[in-house]
Amino acid sequence: MPTFHLVDEKWFKQQQRRAGITAEEIASEMGRHRSVVSRILGGKQRMTMDWAKAFARALGVSLDEVLLHAGEIEEGQAGSIRSTLTDGDVCQWKGSTSEEMQARAVLRALGQDRPAVEIWRVKGGAMALDGFLPGDLIAVDRDLSERVRLGDTVIARSSDWNTGNAQIVLRRFEPPVLVASGGDSTGRRVLVVDGNNVVVLGKVTACWRV
């Protein structure tokens, strides 16, 4: 598997020893398996803003330091990252115990019940013409973020590094951009996937109405 990013793995290991934190404990911040942490530190998977925040919390260091040593920002940008995640096209779904059991049953029926698959709720109409309506639940496979193809529906983080604001968007991947298919002007701006300002977080593998 190719290496995508120059991660200072030695620095991260030093911070883990200093904080007495294991890879499992870092992964638990995101409800994921320790193998994802290993892939990130090995440069096989991008350090997203969500993961950077999880590392920062677990290790007790600043977000700037994590992004700097993950190769996501340069030295001159340190001290400038104050990312605020605002409402976007989707949000991570959290239901009651019975609702979550039903949702997981749907995932099992669809063959999607894997640790990397998360459930999100559609909030906006950016992909309405492709059948994704507000209130729908979608399955998002985070492990496929680096392997999306032409025509795939994805969720992505769109960040403005000048303001520190970020949104999670639902879009169709038309390399090298993300496009919307809403019936109005919502989300019509084309987003260029540059791995920095716009980062694909996962591929949508299923959608259902509740």
PyMOL commands that set and color helices and strands:
alter all, ss='L'
color gray80, all
select helices_A, chain A and resi 9-19+23-28+34-41+49-59+63-69+75-77+97-109+128-130+142-144
alter helices_A, ss='H'
color red, helices_A
select strands_A, chain A and resi 84-86+90-92+117-122+137-141+153-160+165-174+177-179+191-192+198-208
alter strands_A, ss='S'
color yellow, strands_A
deselect
rebuild
show_as cartoon
